[in-house]
Amino acid sequence: MLKAISDAIQYVIDMGASVMLPIVIAVISVCIGVKVGKAIRSGLMIGVGFVGLSLIVDMMNAELGPAAQAMSERFGLSLSVVDIGWPGASPITWSSNIATVAIPVAIAVNIIMILLKWTKTVNIDIWNIWHMTFTGAIAYAVTGSFWLGILGVVVHAAIAYKLGDLWAPLMTDYFELEGLTVPHGTAAYMAPVACAADAVIDRIPGLNKIDVSADSLQEKVGVLGEPIVIGGILGAVVGFLAGYGPQEALPLGVKMSAVMVLMPKVVKCIMDGLLPMSEKAKEVLTKKFGSSEFYIGLDPAILLGDSQVVTAGLIFIPLTLLIAVLVPGNRVLPFGDLATIGFFIAIAVAVHKGNLFRTLFSGPYFPAA
């Protein structure tokens, strides 16, 4: 029986986030009282959003990956180990011995914490339980103890849910995503670094007055400060730094402009799909727990609709390679995550209220780690 359940879970996991999440959302929606037709539509809308997101990320990987590789070769970077990033790490994690057990364990931790009122985060981002699973898999590999591996999943899950509570106000105040949060295994831990950076910068005269954002640039330089233009300029700059000629660098710029325009539209599909379930979940939870406030935990993909996040992600592509060179003894060439840096620094951008200047101080923690 347990093997059949395990095989079923693995079967759904193998279909990827664009299928897994719509199924999970549709099933949960029906279970909490959303009409079947509406639940199916919501699931499919989320699937459409993630397919669109996947297309954009794949295009960024295909275009920015070779540019980053060419940049490292052009500047003679002697980095012999290639980082495969989350696109490579997640399938490896899901194939580990504790993967199928990790999902029910992480869900159980969430339910127990909600019942004990230790968290307000209701995590439905099942795909990204792979972060918690990764922690467990590493613990298992190092110690040889299956139960220590499960303990790793439990500890990581509990911390992620608490971080979801902690950063939920940022979702409302900065991203205008009321009732949502991001208990993500990588993105959530960037925010404490951003808070520390803010605390230091606030005490430095002069630096504490600098505020650079896509919005402020647009006010000062007009159309040249619009996200579509910033994306084009940054994309072309990356191309020229890679040694591309105009025939290659300029198309890269146009494609990054497309990212700036299309990403918010794709994220809107995901948000539209989540709305019915989110509203119903709040209603059910409020009835069950009284006036308690709850947050629906989702993938940081929902934060990529913000132009500051995408802009910061593009800026950090060359900076990440530079940091890789400057860190003493480093042999790792950042590659797999270059196109998706926005996922990891999104909450840090919110902590800084969209101030890209401050993000330059907290963001380097991601590649340095």
C-alpha positions in Angstrom: 0.0 0.0 0.0 2.8 2.4 1.0 4.7 1.6 -2.1 1.7 2.2 -4.3 1.2 5.7 -2.6 4.9 6.4 -3.0 4.8 5.4 -6.7 1.8 7.6 -7.3 3.5 10.6 -5.7 6.6 10.0 -7.7 4.5 9.7 -10.9 3.0 13.1 -10.3 6.3 14.7 -9.3 7.9 13.4 -12.6 5.4 15.4 -14.6 6.9 18.6 -13.3 5.6 21.7 -11.6 3.4 22.8 -14.5 1.3 19.7 -14.1 1.9 18.9 -10.4 0.8 22.2 -9.1 -2.5 22.4 -11.1 -3.5 18.9 -9.9 -2.6 19.9 -6.3 -4.5 23.2 -6.5 -7.6 21.6 -8.2 -7.7 18.8 -5.6 -7.3 21.2 -2.6 -9.8 23.6 -4.1 -12.5 20.9 -4.4 -11.7 19.6 -0.8 -12.2 23.0 0.7 -15.5 23.7 -1.1 -14.7 25.3 -4.5 -17.0 24.1 -7.2 -15.4 21.4 -9.4 -15.6 23.5 -12.7 -14.0 26.5 -11.0 -11.3 24.4 -9.4 -10.4 22.8 -12.7 -10.2 26.2 -14.4 -8.1 27.5 -11.5 -5.7 24.6 -11.8 -5.4 25.0 -15.6 -4.8 28.7 -15.3 -1.9 28.1 -12.9 -0.6 25.5 -15.3 -0.8 28.0 -18.1 1.1 30.5 -15.9 3.9 28.0 -15.1 4.2 26.9 -18.7 4.6 30.5 -19.7 7.1 31.0 -16.9 9.0 27.9 -17.9 9.2 29.1 -21.5 10.6 32.5 -20.4 13.1 30.9 -18.0 14.1 28.3 -20.6 14.7 31.2 -23.1 16.7 33.1 -20.5 18.8 30.0 -19.8 19.3 29.3 -23.5 20.3 33.0 -24.2 22.0 34.1 -21.0 23.7 30.8 -20.2 26.0 30.8 -23.2 26.6 34.6 -22.8 27.7 34.0 -19.2 30.0 31.1 -20.3 31.5 33.3 -23.1 32.0 36.1 -20.6 33.9 33.8 -18.2 36.1 32.5 -21.1 36.7 36.0 -22.4 37.9 37.3 -19.1 40.0 34.2 -18.4 38.1 32.9 -15.4 39.8 29.7 -14.1 36.7 28.0 -12.7 36.7 24.3 -13.2 33.5 23.2 -11.4 30.1 24.1 -13.1 27.2 24.8 -10.8 24.1 23.0 -12.2 21.7 25.2 -10.2 18.1 24.3 -9.3 17.2 22.9 -12.8 19.8 20.2 -12.2 19.5 19.9 -8.4 15.7 19.4 -8.1 15.5 16.2 -10.3 18.4 14.7 -8.5 16.7 15.5 -5.2 13.4 14.0 -6.2 15.2 10.8 -7.1 16.7 10.4 -3.6 15.6 7.7 -1.2 13.7 10.1 1.1 11.9 12.1 -1.6 8.5 10.5 -1.6 8.4 10.5 2.2 9.5 14.1 2.4 6.3 15.5 0.9 3.9 14.0 3.5 6.4 14.8 6.2 6.6 18.5 5.2 2.8 18.7 4.9 2.4 17.1 8.3 4.8 19.6 9.8 2.7 22.4 8.3 -0.6 21.0 9.6 0.8 20.4 13.1 2.2 23.9 13.3 -1.1 25.4 12.1 -3.1 23.4 14.7 -0.6 24.5 17.4 -0.8 28.1 16.1 3.0 28.1 15.5 2.5 29.4 12.0 0.0 31.2 9.9 1.5 29.9 6.6 -0.5 27.3 4.7 2.0 26.0 2.2 0.6 24.8 -1.1 3.9 25.1 -3.0 4.3 21.3 -3.0 7.0 21.4 -5.8 9.4 23.4 -3.8 9.3 20.9 -0.9 12.4 19.7 -2.9 14.4 22.3 -1.0 13.5 20.6 2.3 14.1 17.3 0.7 17.5 18.4 -0.4 18.4 19.2 3.2 17.2 15.8 4.3 19.0 14.0 1.4 22.3 15.7 2.3 21.9 14.8 6.0 21.1 11.2 5.0 24.1 11.0 2.6 26.5 12.4 5.3 25.3 10.4 8.3 23.8 7.3 6.7 20.8 7.7 9.0 17.4 7.8 7.3 15.8 9.3 10.4 18.3 12.1 10.6 17.5 12.8 7.0 13.8 13.1 7.9 14.7 15.3 10.8 16.5 17.6 8.3 13.3 17.8 6.3 11.3 18.7 9.5 13.7 21.4 10.6 14.0 23.0 7.2 10.2 22.9 6.8 9.6 24.5 10.2 12.1 27.3 9.5 10.6 27.9 6.0 7.1 28.2 7.4 8.2 30.7 10.1 10.0 32.7 7.5 6.8 32.7 5.5 5.0 34.3 8.4 7.9 36.8 8.9 7.9 38.1 5.3 4.1 38.0 4.6 3.8 41.8 5.4 6.3 42.5 2.6 4.0 40.6 0.2 1.2 43.0 1.0 3.1 46.2 1.4 5.5 46.0 -1.5 4.2 43.4 -3.9 0.5 44.1 -3.2 -0.2 40.4 -2.9 -2.5 40.3 0.1 -2.8 37.1 2.0 0.1 35.4 0.2 3.6 34.6 1.2 6.7 32.7 0.0 8.1 30.0 2.4 10.7 29.2 -0.2 13.8 27.3 0.7 16.2 29.7 -0.9 14.4 33.1 -1.4 13.2 33.4 2.2 16.7 33.3 3.8 17.8 36.2 1.7 15.6 38.6 3.6 17.5 38.5 6.9 20.7 39.4 4.9 18.8 42.3 3.4 17.6 43.5 6.8 21.2 43.4 8.1 22.4 45.4 5.0 19.6 48.0 5.6 20.6 48.3 9.3 24.2 49.0 8.3 23.4 51.4 5.4 20.9 53.4 7.5 23.9 54.3 9.8 26.1 55.6 7.0 25.6 59.3 6.1 25.3 59.8 2.4 24.7 56.2 1.5 21.5 56.1 3.5 20.1 58.8 1.2 20.7 57.0 -2.1 17.6 55.5 -3.6 17.9 54.0 -7.1 15.0 52.1 -8.6 13.4 51.5 -12.0 10.6 53.9 -11.0 12.9 56.7 -9.9 15.0 56.3 -13.1 11.8 56.5 -15.2 10.9 59.8 -13.4 14.4 61.2 -14.2 15.0 60.0 -17.7 11.5 59.3 -19.0 11.0 56.5 -21.4 14.6 55.3 -21.0 13.8 54.3 -17.4 10.9 52.1 -18.4 11.3 48.3 -17.7 11.2 47.4 -21.3 14.1 49.8 -22.1 16.1 48.8 -19.0 15.8 45.1 -20.0 17.0 45.9 -23.5 20.0 47.9 -22.3 21.0 45.3 -19.6 20.6 42.4 -22.1 22.7 44.1 -24.7 25.4 45.0 -22.1 25.6 41.4 -21.0 26.0 40.4 -24.7 28.8 42.9 -25.3 30.6 41.9 -22.1 30.5 38.3 -23.5 32.3 39.5 -26.6 29.3 39.4 -28.9 29.0 41.6 -31.9 25.9 43.8 -32.5 24.2 40.9 -34.4 24.2 38.8 -31.2 24.2 41.4 -28.4 21.2 43.4 -29.7 18.9 40.4 -30.1 19.8 39.4 -26.6 18.7 42.9 -25.5 15.4 42.6 -27.2 14.8 39.2 -25.6 15.5 40.6 -22.2 13.0 43.4 -23.0 10.5 40.7 -23.8 11.2 39.1 -20.3 10.4 42.5 -18.6 7.1 42.8 -20.5 5.9 39.1 -20.5 6.9 38.1 -17.0 4.2 40.2 -15.2 1.6 38.9 -17.6 2.5 35.3 -16.9 2.5 35.9 -13.2 -1.0 37.4 -13.5 -2.2 34.1 -14.9 -0.9 32.3 -11.8 -2.5 34.9 -9.5 -5.9 34.6 -11.3 -5.7 30.8 -10.9 -4.9 31.1 -7.2 -7.6 33.6 -6.3 -10.7 31.2 -5.9 -8.7 28.8 -3.7 -7.1 31.5 -1.7 -10.4 33.2 -0.9 -12.1 29.9 0.0 -9.1 28.8 2.1 -9.2 32.0 4.1 -13.0 31.6 4.6 -12.6 27.9 5.8 -9.6 28.7 8.1 -11.3 31.7 9.6 -14.4 29.7 10.4 -12.2 26.9 11.9 -9.8 29.1 13.9 -11.8 32.2 14.5 -10.3 35.6 13.6 -6.8 34.2 13.0 -5.0 35.5 9.9 -3.5 33.0 7.4 -1.1 33.3 4.5 -1.1 31.0 1.4 2.4 29.9 0.7 3.5 30.0 -2.9 6.5 29.8 -5.3 8.6 33.0 -5.6 7.6 33.0 -9.3 4.7 35.2 -8.2 7.2 37.9 -7.3 8.7 38.1 -10.7 6.0 40.4 -12.0 7.9 43.3 -10.2 10.2 45.2 -12.6 12.7 45.9 -9.8 13.2 42.2 -9.2 13.8 41.4 -12.9 16.1 44.3 -13.2 18.1 43.2 -10.2 18.3 39.7 -11.6 19.8 41.0 -14.8 22.3 43.2 -13.0 23.5 40.3 -10.9 24.4 38.1 -13.9 27.8 39.8 -14.6 28.2 40.6 -10.8 27.8 37.0 -9.9 30.6 36.0 -12.3 32.8 38.8 -10.8 32.1 37.6 -7.3 33.0 34.0 -8.3 36.4 35.3 -9.4 37.0 37.4 -6.3 36.0 34.8 -3.6 39.3 33.3 -2.4 39.8 29.6 -3.4 36.6 29.4 -5.3 36.6 26.9 -8.3 32.8 27.0 -9.0 31.5 28.7 -12.1 27.9 29.9 -11.5 25.8 28.7 -14.4 22.5 26.9 -13.7 20.9 29.7 -11.6 22.1 32.7 -13.5 18.9 33.2 -15.4 16.8 32.7 -12.3 18.6 35.0 -9.8 15.4 37.0 -9.5 13.7 34.1 -7.7 16.4 34.2 -4.9 16.7 38.0 -4.4 13.0 39.0 -4.8 12.3 39.2 -1.1 15.5 41.1 -0.5 14.3 43.7 -3.1 11.1 44.0 -1.1 13.0 44.6 2.1 14.8 47.4 0.4 11.5 48.8 -0.9 12.8 48.4 -4.5 16.0 50.3 -3.9 18.4 48.6 -6.4 21.4 50.4 -4.8 20.8 48.6 -1.5 20.2 45.3 -3.2 23.7 45.5 -4.6 24.9 45.1 -1.0 22.6 42.3 0.1 22.4 40.4 -3.2 26.0 39.3 -3.3 25.3 37.0 -0.4 23.5 34.7 -2.9 26.4 34.0 -5.3 28.9 34.0 -2.4 26.9 31.3 -0.6 
